[in-house]
Amino acid sequence: MSETLSMLMWIVVGIFAVAWIVSFVMVRKQKHRELDKGANPALVKHMVRNNPIILAYIATPILVAIGAAILYYFLR
């Protein structure tokens, strides 16, 4: 069971890493274009810190890792 869980955790880490890289590349490509005319000036000023999607990309792997650790603890 431990080997399967470990393999699944590495697959999830890989998926999140690829999603993070793709998102970051897309943000950089769109950095000089204003797609939303009514955008909050704070968001335009600092695109990573004030962007809820980027914050979700940071929080999701952390929460998945905590959930996997809890699951591993109860299944062993």
Backbone torsions as a table, in degrees:
resi	resn	phi	psi	omega
1	MET	NA	-37.1	-178.2
2	SER	-65.4	-38.3	-179.9
3	GLU	-66.8	-40.3	178.8
4	THR	-65.1	-44.3	179.4
5	LEU	-64.3	-40.3	178.3
6	SER	-63.5	-42.6	179.2
7	MET	-64.0	-42.8	179.1
8	LEU	-64.7	-38.3	178.6
9	MET	-64.6	-39.3	178.5
10	TRP	-68.0	-35.2	176.4
11	ILE	-64.3	-43.6	178.8
12	VAL	-64.1	-41.9	177.8
13	VAL	-61.0	-41.7	178.1
14	GLY	-63.5	-42.6	179.0
15	ILE	-63.0	-44.4	179.3
16	PHE	-65.8	-36.1	178.9
17	ALA	-65.1	-44.7	178.8
18	VAL	-64.1	-43.3	179.4
19	ALA	-63.1	-40.2	179.1
20	TRP	-63.0	-45.7	-178.7
21	ILE	-64.4	-45.1	179.1
22	VAL	-62.3	-42.9	179.2
23	SER	-63.2	-43.9	-178.2
24	PHE	-65.1	-39.2	177.3
25	VAL	-64.2	-41.9	-179.9
26	MET	-66.3	-38.2	177.4
27	VAL	-63.8	-41.4	179.2
28	ARG	-65.5	-37.3	179.3
29	LYS	-66.7	-35.1	-176.5
30	GLN	-95.3	9.5	-175.5
31	LYS	-62.0	-37.1	-174.8
32	HIS	-96.3	2.8	177.2
33	ARG	-112.2	135.8	175.9
34	GLU	-95.7	110.2	-178.4
35	LEU	-88.5	-27.4	-178.3
36	ASP	-118.8	112.9	-175.7
37	LYS	-66.7	-27.0	-178.7
38	GLY	-99.4	28.3	-176.8
39	ALA	-68.8	145.1	177.3
40	ASN	-63.3	130.5	-179.3
41	PRO	-59.3	-30.7	178.4
42	ALA	-66.1	-36.1	178.7
43	LEU	-68.6	-40.9	179.3
44	VAL	-67.4	-33.5	-178.2
45	LYS	-67.7	-44.9	-179.5
46	HIS	-134.3	100.1	-169.6
47	MET	-73.3	-23.3	-177.1
48	VAL	-90.9	-49.3	-174.2
49	ARG	-65.0	-36.7	-175.5
50	ASN	-101.6	12.4	-178.0
51	ASN	-99.3	115.6	-176.7
52	PRO	-65.6	-28.4	179.2
53	ILE	-68.6	-43.7	178.1
54	ILE	-64.1	-40.6	177.4
55	LEU	-63.7	-34.7	176.6
56	ALA	-67.3	-36.5	176.7
57	TYR	-65.4	-29.1	177.6
58	ILE	-78.8	-42.9	-175.1
59	ALA	-74.2	-35.4	-175.1
60	THR	-61.3	-49.4	178.8
61	PRO	-62.9	-34.0	177.9
62	ILE	-64.7	-45.0	178.9
63	LEU	-67.0	-36.6	176.9
64	VAL	-65.1	-41.3	179.1
65	ALA	-64.4	-41.0	177.4
66	ILE	-64.5	-43.4	177.9
67	GLY	-63.3	-39.3	178.4
68	ALA	-66.8	-38.2	178.2
69	ALA	-65.4	-41.5	177.1
70	ILE	-64.5	-43.6	178.4
71	LEU	-62.1	-42.6	178.5
72	TYR	-62.9	-40.8	-179.5
73	TYR	-62.1	-42.5	-177.2
74	PHE	-80.9	-20.9	-178.2
75	LEU	-93.1	-8.9	-178.2
76	ARG	-85.8	NA	NA
